Amino acid sequence: MAGRTKVGTVAQILKFCRFEGRATKAEFWLFVLLSNIAWIAAYWVDQALGVWLVENLVSVVLFVPWVAVAVRRIHDTGRTGWALLLLFLPGFGALILLFMFLQQGSDQANEHGPNPRAQTTPSRAAGSLGGPYPGGWT
């Protein structure tokens, strides 16, 4: 699939607490899926043990990474990360954010960085395959 980013790569995992840059829809929704799986698993463990320790620990551990990936996702749409404060707006704040999270990011580089979905293929030097054309000699 040319032009698409690979989700779950080490580079994406290592930027879990970075607030600058952009996050694709796939990166954001994969994080949402995995964090929800972690919360559900923690809930089951807490139910089995009869405590609320594990679920609370998972919530604390995932709070900053969730905010970071949400800010990067909002950056991808060309908006400031401060838009995440819409969560505190009763009623429509969460719906507005959901709309932002579902929006396609800007195709061009914006003030938050280059398009993370841009196809990055190394250019071949002329003559590297025996000719100036991509397929070699023609």
C-alpha positions in Angstrom: 0.0 0.0 0.0 2.0 2.9 -1.3 1.6 6.2 0.6 0.3 4.7 3.8 2.2 4.6 7.1 2.8 1.3 8.9 1.0 1.3 12.2 2.7 -0.3 15.2 6.3 0.6 14.1 8.9 1.2 16.7 9.1 4.8 15.7 5.5 5.3 16.5 5.6 3.5 19.8 8.6 5.5 20.9 6.8 8.8 20.4 4.1 8.0 22.9 4.8 11.1 25.0 5.7 13.6 22.3 3.3 16.5 21.8 4.8 17.9 18.7 4.3 16.6 15.2 1.3 14.9 13.6 -0.5 11.5 14.1 -2.4 9.7 11.4 -5.9 8.5 11.9 -4.6 4.9 11.9 -2.0 5.7 14.6 -4.6 7.5 16.8 -7.3 4.8 16.5 -4.8 2.0 17.0 -3.7 3.7 20.3 -7.4 4.1 21.3 -8.1 0.4 20.5 -5.0 -0.8 22.4 -5.6 1.4 25.4 -9.2 0.3 25.6 -8.1 -3.4 25.5 -5.7 -2.6 28.4 -8.4 -0.9 30.4 -10.8 -3.9 29.9 -8.1 -6.4 30.9 -7.3 -4.3 33.9 -11.0 -4.2 34.8 -11.2 -8.0 34.6 -8.1 -8.4 36.8 -9.5 -6.0 39.4 -12.8 -7.9 39.4 -11.0 -11.1 39.9 -8.9 -9.7 42.8 -11.7 -7.6 44.2 -9.7 -4.4 44.1 -9.5 -1.3 41.9 -5.8 -1.0 41.8 -4.9 -2.3 38.3 -7.5 -0.3 36.5 -6.4 2.9 38.3 -2.8 2.2 37.5 -3.5 1.7 33.8 -5.5 4.9 33.7 -2.6 6.9 35.3 0.0 5.3 33.0 -2.0 5.9 29.8 -3.1 9.5 30.6 -0.1 11.4 29.2 0.3 9.2 26.1 -3.5 9.6 25.4 -3.2 13.3 25.6 -0.1 13.3 23.4 -1.5 11.2 20.6 -4.8 13.3 20.7 -2.8 16.5 20.4 -0.8 15.1 17.5 -4.0 13.9 15.8 -5.5 17.5 16.1 -2.2 18.8 14.7 -2.7 16.6 11.7 -5.9 18.5 10.9 -4.0 21.8 11.1 -5.4 23.0 14.4 -3.7 23.7 17.7 -3.5 21.1 20.4 -5.2 23.4 22.8 -8.4 22.3 21.0 -8.3 19.3 23.2 -9.7 21.5 26.0 -13.0 21.3 24.2 -13.5 18.1 26.3 -14.4 20.5 29.1 -17.2 22.1 27.1 -20.4 20.4 28.2 -22.6 18.8 25.6 -20.9 19.4 22.2 -17.2 19.5 23.2 -16.7 15.8 22.8 -18.6 15.7 19.6 -16.5 18.4 18.1 -13.3 16.6 19.1 -14.7 13.3 17.6 -15.3 15.2 14.3 -11.6 16.4 14.5 -10.3 12.9 15.2 -12.3 11.5 12.2 -11.3 14.2 9.8 -8.7 13.5 7.1 -5.4 15.3 7.9 -4.1 18.1 5.7 -2.2 16.7 2.6 0.5 19.4 2.8 3.0 20.1 5.5 1.5 22.4 8.1 3.0 24.4 11.1 3.1 21.1 13.0 5.2 19.2 10.6 5.2 17.3 7.3 2.4 15.0 6.2 2.9 11.7 8.0 1.1 9.9 5.2 3.3 11.2 2.4 5.0 8.5 0.3 8.6 8.3 1.2 10.4 6.2 -1.3 14.2 6.6 -1.8 15.0 8.1 -5.1 17.2 6.1 -7.4 20.3 7.7 -8.8 20.4 7.8 -12.6 22.1 4.8 -13.9 21.9 2.8 -10.7 20.1 0.0 -12.5 21.8 0.4 -15.7 19.8 3.4 -17.2 18.2 6.7 -16.4 14.7 5.2 -16.1 13.2 3.6 -13.1 13.0 0.2 -14.7 16.6 0.1 -15.8 17.4 -0.1 -19.5 14.6 0.7 -21.9 
